[in-house]
Amino acid sequence: MNPLQYIVSTNGLGIAIGICGDKQLALQDATLAENIYGSNHNDCLFNHLLYMPSFEAFKKFLIVKEYFCVWDEHFSRNKGTGSRAKGNVMQFTRRAIKRAKLIMDSQVTHENFMQKISNRNQEYMLGAHQDEQEEE
């Protein structure tokens, strides 16, 4: 199962997703989202911070990510036997959707951290401006 935790926040017209957990896995998630959706990401706050247009896009991302895992598990099991077992796309999709729902229920939290950061930065800016006025 996925050892990462996702924290979702509103961010302008889209959402920001903080990825917590293993740094290497967080980078893999961010790179996959960039390759599939062209999403921006950086590592300034959490192990990675991912920007997406909507929560539905994030759900689709999780489904695609889990689909690749299901696909890989199926074909890696049959790799050693030398047989070419056919994979059923519908079965893979159903399993990926179930796994994505489990992740959504257990590893995704909603917290408006971008608003908190925005408010904190404004307080700092106001304080710095007031300090400059007092010095003059």
N, C-alpha and C positions, 0 to 999 in steps of 0.2 A: 504494500500500500504506500501511498504518498506520504513521506515524513514532513512535508512542508506545511506551514500555516500561512493563510492568506488573510490580510486585513484590507477591507474595501472601504474607500472613502470617496465622496463626491469631489470633483475637481473641475470647476468651470462647467463646460458642457459635457464632460465625460466623467470617467472615474479613474482613481489612482488605486493600485493594488500593491500593498506592501507584502513582500514575500520574506518570511522568516524561516529559518532552518539552516540546512547545509548550504554553504555558499556555492559549491559547485552545482548542486541541483537547482538552486535559485537562478544561477546564470544560465543553465540549460533551459529552464522555463522561459526566461526573458528572451533568450535567443530564438526559441521556438515561436514565441508570440511575435517577435520582430519578423521572422521569416514568413510566417503565415499571414499576419494581419498588417505588417508594417508598423507595429506599435513601437513607441519610444520607450526607452527604459534607462535607468541609471542606478548607481549603487550608493547614493548619498545618504539615504535614511535607513533603510532596512538592509538585509542582504541584497535585495534588489527592489526597485520601485518600478512598477509597470504602469503605463498609461493606456487606457482603452476607451473607445467611444461610448460604450454602454455596458450595463451588467449582463445583458444578453450575449454580447460579444465575449465576455469573460466566461460565461457558461459554455458557449461553443468552443472556446479555447480549451477548457477542461475536458470536454468530450473528445476533441481531436487528440489531445495529449494522451488520454486514456486509451483511445483507439490504437494509437501507435504502440502502447504498452501491450495491449491484448494481442495485436498482430504479431509483435515480436515474441511474446510468450508462446503463441501457437506454433510459429515456424521454428523457433529454437528448440522446442520439444521434439520436433520431427527431424531435426537436422542430423543427429547422430545415426539414425536408422537408415538414412539414404533414400527413404521414400519421400515422394512429393505429395504430402497430404494437402488436399484443397481446403482452402479456408472459405467459410461462408461469411460474406460481407455483412449480412443481416445479423448473424449471431455475434460477430465482432462489434457491430454497432450497438446492439442491445446490451452487451456486457460493458461496453465503454460508457453508455448512458447511465447504467446502474452504478458503476464506479464513480462517475462524475457526481451523481446525486449524493452518494455517501460522502464524498469530499465536501460538497456544498453544505451538507448537514453537520459535519463534524469538524472541518478544518477551515471554514470560512467564517470570519466575524466581520461585522459592520461597525466601523467607528469613524467618525468624521475627523481624522487626524490632520487632513490638509487645512481645514478651517482653524484648528488649534494652532498649527504652525503659522498660518497667515496672521492670526491675531497676535501671536507672540512676537512676530517680526515687526508688526506695527507698533507695539508697545516699545520695543527697542528703538525703533526709528524716532518715535516721539520723544523718548528720553534723551537720545543723542541730540536732537534738535534743541531741546530745552537747555541742555548743558552748554551748547555752543552759544546760545543767546545770553546765558549768565556770564560767560567769559568775556563778552564784548562789553 
